C-alpha cells in the first residue's frame, strides 16, 4: 500500500483521493453512470475511435520522484500517470464476478508455474514479442534486476515479498525462475504493482536512482513520458509497444494541486478530465448537477482512509477513549451524504479486500462519554480547571496533521477538535506540506495523529505491512518499514498478520486476517474513518469506455480512448 500522496505499496498516503463504502452514481450531460467498474474491453467500436489529438487531464499531485522503488517514489498520482503507463508488469488486476482477481499480463505467455514444496518456486515464461522501446527484448534478467534491487537495496519504499526471494535464475532469457526462502502468498503482486519491471541492460551497474528519479526515457509499456517539473507529465505513444496502440498523440497531465482551481479549469474547458478529491464544494456541485459533462463516483476502491495514530506517543487507553468520543458516522454523512455515503468504515483494509478482515471490527466505537471517561480516569488522568485531562501535571494535548490546504480534511480536523474538547482531550492542528508530511514526518514517527489514505498497488492485504511490529522503521530494516504508527499488538497478532503474507492456503489466510483486524480494533491501532468515494469527471469530447480502476485509476485502458477534435 502507499499513501495517496506520496506513497506506495499499499500506494501510502493517498493524499486524498479514493475510498470505500457504499456509493451511488449520478451524472449530468449526455451520459448517466452508476458505480463503475472496468470492463474487459471498450464498449466503443475500435473503428469509431478518433485518431490523433491531445487529451489534457487535471492532476492534483506532482510526484516527488519517479524512482518507483525508492522511498520518494510512493506517489499514487505518479503511479497512475507514469509508472503504470511506462513499465510492464507480470500480472494485471481485472474484474471477476463481484470481486477482483489477478490475470497474467501480455508480458507473459500464460499463467506462471507454481511449485510449493520443498520450496516455493515460480516460473515465468516471457512473451517473445515483449520489448523495451529501444527494441531490446524484455528478459529474465530484468526480473532478476528488479528483485535484487528491492531485496538488497537501501532507501527502498517497501521490501515486502521481495525479502523472501532467495534467487532469480535468469540463465534462460525467456524464463525467469524465482525461488523463495520462505513462502510468500502474495507472489502475484510482485514484479508489477507499485514497481513494474526495470530494464537491466540500461540500469545494471549504474546509479538507478540518479537515472530514474527525475524522469526516464525507457519504456516497456504503451507510453513514454516526459516530466516538466512544476507543470506537467506528458505521455507519448511507445512505437515499440507490442500491445494495443494508442489512438491519442499525446496525453498531458497538468498539475493543478488545488481542487477548486482544478474544478474550475475543467468547467472552463481548459482540461478534458479530472479525478478530484471529494472536497465539500465539489460534492455540492455534483449534487446540484453538472451539464454537458460525464461523471461517476464509486466505492469499489483499493483505498482506506483513517485516523492514523502513533501508538508510541498516544497510550492505548487514550486511543480507545478517542474511539468512544467521536461520531464517525455523523462526520462521514456530513462530508459525503450527498453521494449516498453516510457510514464510517469499520476495518483497516481496503474495501476490495474485506474478506481479509472482520467488516465490523471497529463497530463498537461510537460516542459513549462514560466509557471514554472511565478509560481515561482508569489510566490516571484527571480533569483540570480548563476542562481538559492531565496526568502528572502534563496536559493531554495531542497534535493532528494532514496535508495543508485540503479543505475536507481541515473541516474534519475542526469537527474532531470540537468533539474531543467535549471529551476533555485537547487537539492541536498542525498541517504540513505533503512532501514534508509523507517524506519525513510520518516515517520518522514525529506525529500523534494524522489523516490520510492508504492505496493498494496489488491485490494483497496491507495489515502486515502497516501494523506488524517487525515493520516499524529501524536501522535494522534500513528505515524502510511502513509501520509508521509504531504499532505493537503482541506476538499472536504479529503472527496472524505474518500469515497474510506467508500462508498459501487461502481460507487460513483469510481467517488470520479476521483475527488480526479484531486485534487492531481491540487496541485501536488506528481508527478507520471515512469511505472516501472516487470521483471521475470527463468531457463529452472523450470517446471510449471511461471507468475507474481500484488500483490503476481511470487511465487503466487509456490506449482505448480517443478525443474528438
C-alpha positions as CSV (number, residue, x, y, z in Angstrom):
1,X,0.0,0.0,0.0
2,X,1.0,3.5,-0.3
3,X,-0.3,6.8,0.9
4,X,-2.2,8.8,-1.5
5,X,0.1,11.5,-1.7
6,X,3.5,10.2,-1.7
7,X,3.5,6.7,-1.2
8,X,3.1,3.4,-2.4
9,X,2.9,-0.2,-1.8
10,X,-0.4,-0.2,0.0
11,X,0.5,3.3,-2.5
12,X,0.8,5.5,1.0
13,X,-0.6,8.1,1.7
14,X,-3.1,8.9,-0.5
15,X,-3.3,12.5,-0.1
16,X,-6.8,12.3,-0.6
17,X,-8.3,10.6,-3.3
18,X,-10.2,7.4,-3.1
19,X,-12.0,5.3,-0.7
20,X,-14.6,2.9,0.3
21,X,-18.1,2.4,1.5
22,X,-21.3,2.3,-0.5
23,X,-21.8,5.0,-3.0
24,X,-24.2,5.6,-5.8
25,X,-23.5,7.3,-9.1
26,X,-25.1,10.2,-10.9
27,X,-24.4,12.2,-13.9
28,X,-25.1,15.3,-15.8
29,X,-24.9,15.8,-19.5
30,X,-25.4,13.0,-22.1
31,X,-24.5,10.0,-20.1
32,X,-25.6,8.7,-16.7
33,X,-23.5,6.2,-14.8
34,X,-23.9,4.2,-11.7
35,X,-20.9,2.9,-9.7
36,X,-18.5,2.0,-12.4
37,X,-16.1,-0.9,-12.8
38,X,-13.6,-1.5,-15.5
39,X,-14.8,-3.8,-18.3
40,X,-12.7,-6.2,-20.2
41,X,-12.9,-4.1,-23.4
42,X,-14.2,-0.8,-24.6
43,X,-17.8,-0.6,-25.5
44,X,-16.9,1.7,-28.4
45,X,-16.1,0.1,-31.7
46,X,-12.4,0.4,-32.5
47,X,-13.0,1.8,-35.9
48,X,-15.1,4.7,-34.4
49,X,-12.4,5.9,-32.0
50,X,-10.8,9.1,-33.5
51,X,-7.1,9.0,-34.3
52,X,-4.7,11.7,-33.0
53,X,-5.2,14.6,-30.8
54,X,-4.2,15.6,-27.3
55,X,-6.0,14.7,-24.1
56,X,-5.4,17.1,-21.2
57,X,-6.0,15.9,-17.6
58,X,-6.0,17.9,-14.4
59,X,-3.7,16.2,-12.0
60,X,-3.9,17.1,-8.3
61,X,-0.4,15.9,-7.3
62,X,3.1,16.0,-8.7
63,X,5.3,13.1,-7.7
64,X,8.4,13.6,-5.5
65,X,10.4,11.4,-7.8
66,X,9.9,8.7,-10.5
67,X,12.4,6.1,-9.0
68,X,9.4,4.0,-8.0
69,X,11.2,1.6,-5.7
70,X,12.9,4.4,-3.6
71,X,11.3,5.9,-0.5
72,X,10.5,9.0,-2.5
73,X,8.6,7.1,-5.2
74,X,5.3,6.3,-3.4
75,X,3.0,8.9,-5.1
76,X,-0.3,7.4,-6.2
77,X,-0.6,10.1,-8.9
78,X,2.9,9.4,-10.0
79,X,2.0,5.7,-10.5
80,X,-1.3,6.5,-12.3
81,X,0.4,8.9,-14.7
82,X,3.8,7.4,-15.4
83,X,4.5,4.1,-13.8
84,X,1.6,2.0,-15.0
85,X,1.8,3.6,-18.4
86,X,5.5,3.1,-19.0
87,X,6.6,-0.1,-17.2
88,X,5.5,-3.7,-17.8
89,X,4.1,-5.9,-15.1
90,X,3.7,-9.7,-14.7
91,X,0.0,-9.6,-13.7
92,X,-2.9,-7.3,-14.3
93,X,-5.8,-6.9,-11.8
94,X,-9.2,-7.4,-13.5
95,X,-12.8,-7.5,-12.5
96,X,-14.0,-11.0,-11.9
97,X,-17.7,-11.5,-10.8
98,X,-18.2,-9.4,-7.7
99,X,-14.6,-9.0,-6.9
100,X,-11.1,-8.6,-8.4
101,X,-8.5,-11.2,-9.5
102,X,-5.0,-11.4,-11.0
103,X,-4.6,-12.3,-14.7
104,X,-1.3,-12.8,-16.4
105,X,-0.4,-9.7,-18.4
106,X,0.7,-9.6,-22.0
107,X,4.3,-9.7,-20.8
108,X,3.8,-13.4,-20.1
109,X,2.8,-16.3,-22.3
110,X,0.4,-17.5,-19.7
111,X,0.0,-18.4,-16.1
112,X,3.3,-18.9,-14.3
113,X,4.1,-22.4,-12.8
114,X,3.9,-22.6,-9.0
115,X,5.7,-25.3,-7.0
116,X,5.2,-25.1,-3.2
117,X,7.4,-28.0,-2.0
118,X,10.1,-28.4,-0.8
119,X,10.5,-24.7,-1.6
120,X,8.2,-22.2,-3.3
121,X,9.3,-21.8,-6.9
122,X,7.6,-19.6,-9.5
123,X,8.5,-19.9,-13.2
124,X,7.6,-17.1,-15.6
125,X,7.6,-17.5,-19.4
126,X,8.1,-14.2,-21.1
127,X,6.3,-13.2,-24.2
128,X,8.9,-13.2,-27.1
129,X,7.1,-10.1,-28.5
130,X,7.8,-8.1,-25.4
131,X,10.5,-5.5,-26.0
132,X,11.7,-2.2,-24.5
133,X,11.3,0.9,-26.5
134,X,14.9,0.6,-27.7
135,X,14.0,-2.7,-29.3
136,X,15.8,-4.9,-26.8
137,X,13.8,-7.9,-25.5
138,X,12.4,-7.9,-22.0
139,X,14.2,-10.8,-20.4
140,X,14.5,-12.8,-17.2
141,X,17.5,-10.6,-16.2
142,X,15.0,-7.7,-15.9
143,X,13.1,-9.7,-13.3
144,X,16.3,-10.5,-11.5
145,X,17.5,-6.9,-11.5
146,X,14.2,-5.6,-10.1
147,X,14.1,-8.3,-7.4
148,X,17.6,-7.8,-6.2
149,X,17.4,-4.0,-6.2
150,X,14.4,-4.1,-3.9
151,X,15.6,-7.0,-1.7
152,X,19.2,-5.8,-1.2
153,X,18.9,-2.0,-1.7
154,X,18.8,0.8,0.8
155,X,16.2,3.6,0.8
156,X,13.6,1.2,-0.5
157,X,9.9,2.1,-0.2
158,X,8.7,-1.4,0.7
159,X,10.6,-4.7,0.5
160,X,7.5,-6.9,1.4
161,X,7.7,-10.1,-0.6
162,X,11.0,-9.4,-2.2
163,X,12.8,-10.1,1.1
164,X,11.5,-13.7,0.9
165,X,13.1,-14.2,-2.5
166,X,16.2,-16.4,-2.4
167,X,17.3,-16.5,-6.1
168,X,16.2,-15.5,-9.5
169,X,17.6,-17.8,-12.2
170,X,18.0,-15.9,-15.5
171,X,20.1,-18.4,-17.3
172,X,17.3,-18.7,-20.0
173,X,16.5,-15.1,-21.1
174,X,12.9,-16.1,-21.9
175,X,12.3,-17.8,-18.5
176,X,12.6,-16.3,-15.0
177,X,12.7,-18.9,-12.2
178,X,12.1,-17.3,-8.8
179,X,12.9,-19.4,-5.7
180,X,11.7,-18.2,-2.3
181,X,13.5,-18.7,1.1
182,X,10.1,-18.8,2.8
183,X,6.6,-19.0,1.3
184,X,5.0,-15.8,0.1
185,X,1.3,-15.8,-0.5
186,X,1.2,-12.5,-2.4
187,X,3.7,-13.5,-5.1
188,X,1.4,-12.4,-7.9
189,X,1.7,-8.9,-6.6
190,X,5.4,-8.9,-7.2
191,X,7.1,-7.8,-10.5
192,X,4.4,-5.3,-11.1
193,X,2.1,-3.3,-8.8
194,X,3.9,-0.3,-7.5
195,X,7.3,-1.2,-9.1
196,X,6.9,-2.7,-12.6
197,X,9.8,-4.4,-14.3
198,X,13.0,-2.5,-15.0
199,X,15.5,-2.8,-17.9
200,X,18.6,-4.4,-16.6
201,X,20.6,-3.7,-19.8
202,X,20.2,0.0,-19.1
203,X,20.4,0.2,-15.3
204,X,22.6,-2.7,-14.2
205,X,25.8,-1.3,-12.7
206,X,24.6,2.2,-12.9
207,X,23.1,4.6,-10.3
208,X,19.5,3.7,-10.7
209,X,18.1,6.5,-8.6
210,X,20.1,9.1,-10.5
211,X,18.9,7.7,-13.8
212,X,15.2,7.5,-12.8
213,X,14.3,10.0,-10.1
214,X,13.7,13.0,-12.3
215,X,12.1,11.1,-15.2
216,X,13.4,8.4,-17.6
217,X,13.0,7.8,-21.3
218,X,12.8,4.0,-21.4
219,X,9.5,2.2,-21.6
220,X,8.1,-1.3,-21.8
221,X,4.5,-0.1,-21.7
222,X,2.3,1.7,-24.2
223,X,3.7,5.1,-23.5
224,X,6.9,7.0,-22.7
225,X,6.7,10.2,-20.6
226,X,8.5,13.5,-20.1
227,X,8.3,15.2,-16.7
228,X,8.4,19.0,-16.8
229,X,8.7,19.8,-13.1
230,X,6.2,22.1,-11.7
231,X,4.0,22.0,-14.8
232,X,3.1,18.6,-16.3
233,X,3.8,15.0,-17.1
234,X,3.2,14.3,-20.8
235,X,2.8,10.8,-22.3
236,X,3.5,9.9,-26.0
237,X,3.0,6.5,-27.6
238,X,5.8,4.0,-27.4
239,X,6.2,2.9,-31.1
240,X,7.8,-0.4,-30.0
241,X,4.9,-1.5,-27.7
242,X,3.7,-4.9,-28.7
243,X,0.2,-4.5,-27.2
244,X,-2.8,-2.2,-28.2
245,X,-1.6,1.0,-29.8
246,X,-2.6,4.4,-28.6
247,X,-5.2,6.4,-30.6
248,X,-4.1,9.6,-29.0
249,X,-0.9,11.5,-30.0
250,X,-0.4,12.9,-26.6
251,X,-1.8,12.9,-23.0
252,X,-0.9,15.9,-20.8
253,X,-1.3,15.6,-17.1
254,X,-1.4,19.2,-16.0
255,X,-0.5,19.8,-12.3
256,X,-3.3,21.7,-10.5
257,X,-2.9,21.0,-6.8
258,X,-5.9,23.0,-5.6
259,X,-9.2,21.0,-6.1
260,X,-11.3,24.1,-6.5
261,X,-9.0,25.5,-9.2
262,X,-8.9,22.1,-10.9
263,X,-12.7,22.0,-10.9
264,X,-12.9,25.5,-12.4
265,X,-10.3,24.6,-15.1
266,X,-12.5,21.6,-16.0
267,X,-15.7,23.6,-16.3
268,X,-13.9,26.2,-18.4
269,X,-12.7,23.5,-20.8
270,X,-9.0,24.0,-20.0
271,X,-8.7,20.3,-19.1
272,X,-10.7,17.4,-20.5
273,X,-10.8,15.2,-17.4
274,X,-10.3,15.4,-13.7
275,X,-10.1,12.9,-10.8
276,X,-10.8,15.3,-7.9
277,X,-10.8,14.7,-4.2
278,X,-14.3,14.8,-2.9
279,X,-14.0,18.3,-1.3
280,X,-17.2,19.8,0.1
281,X,-17.7,22.3,-2.8
282,X,-17.1,19.6,-5.4
283,X,-19.6,17.2,-3.7
284,X,-22.2,20.0,-3.6
285,X,-21.8,20.9,-7.2
286,X,-22.1,17.3,-8.3
287,X,-25.3,17.1,-6.1
288,X,-26.7,20.2,-7.9
289,X,-25.9,18.7,-11.3
290,X,-23.3,19.5,-13.9
291,X,-24.5,19.8,-17.5
292,X,-22.5,18.9,-20.6
293,X,-20.1,16.5,-18.9
294,X,-20.0,12.9,-17.7
295,X,-19.3,12.0,-14.1
296,X,-19.2,8.9,-12.0
297,X,-18.3,8.0,-8.4
298,X,-17.6,4.6,-7.0
299,X,-16.9,3.0,-3.6
300,X,-15.3,-0.1,-5.1
301,X,-11.8,1.1,-4.3
302,X,-8.4,-0.1,-3.1
303,X,-8.0,2.7,-0.5
304,X,-8.6,3.1,3.2
305,X,-8.6,6.5,4.9
306,X,-8.2,6.6,8.7
307,X,-7.0,8.5,11.7
308,X,-3.5,7.0,11.8
309,X,-2.4,7.1,15.5
310,X,1.2,7.0,16.6
311,X,1.0,4.2,19.3
312,X,4.4,5.2,20.7
313,X,3.0,8.7,21.6
314,X,-0.6,8.0,22.3
315,X,-1.3,5.3,25.0
316,X,-3.8,2.5,24.4
317,X,-6.4,3.9,26.8
318,X,-6.3,7.3,25.2
319,X,-6.7,5.7,21.7
320,X,-9.7,3.8,23.0
321,X,-11.2,6.9,24.6
322,X,-10.9,8.7,21.3
323,X,-12.8,5.9,19.6
324,X,-15.6,6.4,22.2
325,X,-15.5,10.2,21.9
326,X,-16.1,10.9,18.2
327,X,-19.1,10.3,16.0
328,X,-17.5,8.9,12.8
329,X,-20.9,8.2,11.2
330,X,-22.0,11.8,11.6
331,X,-18.8,13.2,10.1
332,X,-18.9,10.8,7.1
333,X,-22.6,11.7,6.5
334,X,-21.8,15.4,6.7
335,X,-18.9,15.1,4.2
336,X,-20.3,12.6,1.8
337,X,-24.0,12.3,2.4
338,X,-24.9,13.9,-1.0
339,X,-23.1,11.0,-2.6
340,X,-25.0,8.4,-0.7
341,X,-22.1,7.6,1.7
342,X,-23.2,8.0,5.3
343,X,-21.5,5.4,7.5
344,X,-17.9,5.0,8.7
345,X,-15.6,2.1,7.7
346,X,-15.1,-0.5,10.4
347,X,-11.9,-2.2,9.3
348,X,-8.4,-1.2,8.3
349,X,-8.1,-3.0,5.0
350,X,-9.2,-1.6,1.6
351,X,-12.8,-2.3,0.8
352,X,-12.0,-4.6,-2.1
353,X,-10.1,-6.8,0.4
354,X,-12.8,-7.1,3.0
355,X,-12.5,-10.9,3.0
356,X,-9.2,-10.4,4.9
357,X,-10.9,-8.6,7.9
358,X,-13.9,-8.6,10.1
359,X,-16.0,-5.9,8.4
360,X,-17.5,-4.9,11.7
361,X,-14.3,-5.0,13.8
362,X,-14.4,-1.3,14.9
363,X,-18.2,-1.1,15.1
364,X,-18.2,-0.7,18.9
365,X,-16.5,2.6,18.7
366,X,-19.4,5.0,18.8
367,X,-20.0,8.0,21.1
368,X,-20.0,6.8,24.7
369,X,-18.9,9.6,27.1
370,X,-19.0,7.5,30.2
371,X,-16.9,4.8,28.6
372,X,-14.3,7.3,27.5
373,X,-14.2,8.9,31.0
374,X,-13.8,5.5,32.6
375,X,-10.8,4.7,30.4
376,X,-9.0,8.0,30.9
377,X,-9.6,8.1,34.7
378,X,-8.6,4.4,35.0
379,X,-5.3,5.3,33.3
380,X,-4.6,8.0,35.9
381,X,-5.9,11.1,34.1
382,X,-7.8,13.8,36.0
383,X,-9.7,16.7,34.5
384,X,-8.3,20.2,35.2
385,X,-10.0,23.5,35.7
386,X,-9.8,24.2,31.9
387,X,-11.9,21.0,31.2
388,X,-9.0,19.1,29.7
389,X,-7.5,15.9,31.2
390,X,-4.0,15.9,32.6
391,X,-1.6,13.4,34.2
392,X,1.4,14.1,36.3
393,X,1.0,17.8,35.6
394,X,1.1,17.2,31.9
395,X,-2.0,18.1,29.8
396,X,-3.5,15.5,27.5
397,X,-2.7,17.6,24.4
398,X,-2.4,15.8,21.1
399,X,-1.4,17.1,17.7
400,X,-3.2,16.2,14.4
401,X,-1.7,16.6,11.0
402,X,-2.8,16.3,7.4
403,X,-1.9,17.8,4.0
404,X,-2.2,21.6,4.2
405,X,-4.9,23.1,2.0
406,X,-7.1,20.1,1.9
407,X,-10.5,21.7,2.8
408,X,-12.3,18.4,3.5
409,X,-9.6,17.1,5.9
410,X,-9.3,20.5,7.5
411,X,-13.0,20.5,8.2
412,X,-12.7,17.0,9.6
413,X,-10.0,18.2,11.9
414,X,-12.2,21.0,13.2
415,X,-15.0,18.7,13.9
416,X,-12.7,16.3,15.7
417,X,-11.2,19.1,17.7
418,X,-14.6,20.1,19.0
419,X,-15.8,16.6,19.7
420,X,-12.6,15.7,21.6
421,X,-12.7,19.0,23.5
422,X,-16.1,17.9,24.9
423,X,-14.4,14.7,26.0
424,X,-11.6,16.6,27.7
425,X,-8.9,15.8,25.1
426,X,-7.1,18.8,23.6
427,X,-6.4,18.5,19.9
428,X,-4.0,20.9,18.2
429,X,-4.0,21.2,14.4
430,X,-0.6,21.5,12.7
431,X,-0.9,20.7,9.0
432,X,2.1,20.2,6.7
433,X,3.1,20.2,3.1
434,X,2.6,16.8,1.5
435,X,6.3,16.2,0.8
436,X,7.3,17.0,4.3
437,X,4.4,15.0,5.9
438,X,4.9,11.8,3.9
439,X,8.6,12.1,3.1
440,X,9.9,13.0,6.6
441,X,7.5,13.5,9.5
442,X,5.4,10.3,9.3
443,X,8.2,7.8,8.5
444,X,10.2,9.3,11.4
445,X,7.2,8.9,13.8
446,X,7.1,12.6,14.6
447,X,3.4,12.9,14.9
448,X,0.5,12.0,17.2
449,X,-2.5,11.6,14.8
450,X,-2.6,12.0,11.0
451,X,-5.4,11.9,8.4
452,X,-4.6,10.3,5.1
453,X,-5.4,7.3,2.9
454,X,-3.5,4.2,2.0
455,X,-3.8,3.0,-1.6
456,X,-3.3,-0.5,-2.8
457,X,-0.9,-1.3,-5.7
458,X,-1.7,-5.0,-5.7
459,X,-4.5,-7.3,-4.5
460,X,-2.7,-8.0,-1.3
461,X,-3.9,-7.1,2.2
462,X,-1.9,-4.4,3.9
463,X,-2.1,-5.2,7.6
464,X,1.2,-7.0,7.9
465,X,3.0,-4.1,6.1
466,X,1.3,-1.4,8.2
467,X,0.9,-2.9,11.6
468,X,3.4,-5.8,12.2
469,X,6.0,-4.7,14.7
470,X,8.8,-6.0,12.6
471,X,7.9,-3.3,10.0
472,X,8.5,-0.4,12.4
473,X,11.2,1.7,10.6
474,X,14.5,1.0,12.3
475,X,18.2,0.9,11.3
476,X,17.8,-2.9,11.0
477,X,15.4,-2.6,8.1
478,X,17.1,0.4,6.6
479,X,14.3,2.7,7.8
480,X,12.1,1.2,5.1
481,X,9.3,-0.3,7.3
482,X,5.8,1.1,6.7
483,X,4.5,0.7,10.3
484,X,4.7,4.4,10.7
485,X,2.2,4.2,13.6
486,X,4.7,2.2,15.7
487,X,2.0,-0.4,16.4
488,X,2.9,-3.3,18.7
489,X,-0.1,-5.7,19.1
490,X,1.8,-8.6,20.5
491,X,3.2,-11.9,19.2
492,X,-0.1,-13.5,18.4
493,X,-1.4,-10.6,16.3
494,X,2.0,-10.3,14.6
495,X,1.8,-14.0,13.8
496,X,-1.6,-13.6,12.2
497,X,-0.5,-10.6,10.2
498,X,2.5,-12.5,9.0
499,X,0.2,-15.2,7.7
500,X,-1.4,-12.7,5.4
501,X,1.9,-12.7,3.6
502,X,3.1,-16.3,4.1
503,X,0.1,-18.6,4.3
504,X,-0.6,-20.2,0.9
505,X,-3.9,-21.7,2.0
506,X,-6.5,-19.0,1.2
507,X,-9.0,-19.9,3.8
508,X,-6.4,-20.0,6.6
509,X,-5.0,-16.7,5.3
510,X,-8.4,-15.0,5.4
511,X,-9.1,-16.4,9.0
512,X,-5.7,-14.9,10.1
513,X,-6.8,-11.6,8.6
514,X,-10.0,-11.6,10.5
515,X,-8.2,-12.2,13.8
516,X,-5.6,-9.5,13.0
517,X,-8.4,-6.9,12.4
518,X,-10.0,-7.8,15.7
519,X,-6.7,-7.3,17.5
520,X,-6.3,-3.9,15.7
521,X,-9.7,-2.9,16.9
522,X,-9.3,-4.0,20.5
523,X,-6.2,-1.9,20.8
524,X,-7.3,0.9,18.4
525,X,-4.1,0.6,16.4
526,X,-5.6,3.3,14.3
527,X,-9.2,4.3,13.6
528,X,-10.8,3.6,10.2
529,X,-12.7,6.6,9.1
530,X,-14.5,7.7,6.0
531,X,-15.3,5.8,2.9
532,X,-13.8,8.3,0.5
533,X,-15.5,7.8,-2.8
534,X,-13.6,8.2,-6.1
535,X,-15.0,10.8,-8.4
536,X,-14.3,11.0,-12.1
537,X,-15.4,13.8,-14.4
538,X,-14.7,13.9,-18.1
539,X,-15.7,15.8,-21.2
540,X,-18.0,14.6,-23.9
541,X,-15.1,15.0,-26.3
542,X,-13.5,11.8,-24.9
543,X,-14.5,8.7,-26.9
544,X,-14.1,5.3,-25.2
545,X,-15.1,3.4,-22.1
546,X,-14.1,5.6,-19.2
547,X,-14.3,3.9,-15.8
548,X,-12.3,3.8,-12.6
549,X,-10.0,1.0,-11.5
550,X,-9.3,0.5,-7.8
551,X,-5.5,0.2,-8.4
552,X,-4.7,1.8,-11.8
553,X,-7.1,4.8,-11.6
554,X,-9.3,5.9,-14.5
555,X,-6.4,5.5,-17.0
556,X,-6.2,1.7,-16.9
557,X,-7.4,1.5,-20.6
558,X,-6.0,4.7,-21.9
559,X,-5.0,3.1,-25.2
560,X,-8.7,2.5,-26.0
561,X,-9.6,6.2,-25.8
562,X,-9.8,8.9,-28.4
563,X,-10.7,12.6,-28.4
564,X,-13.0,14.5,-30.8
565,X,-11.2,17.4,-32.5
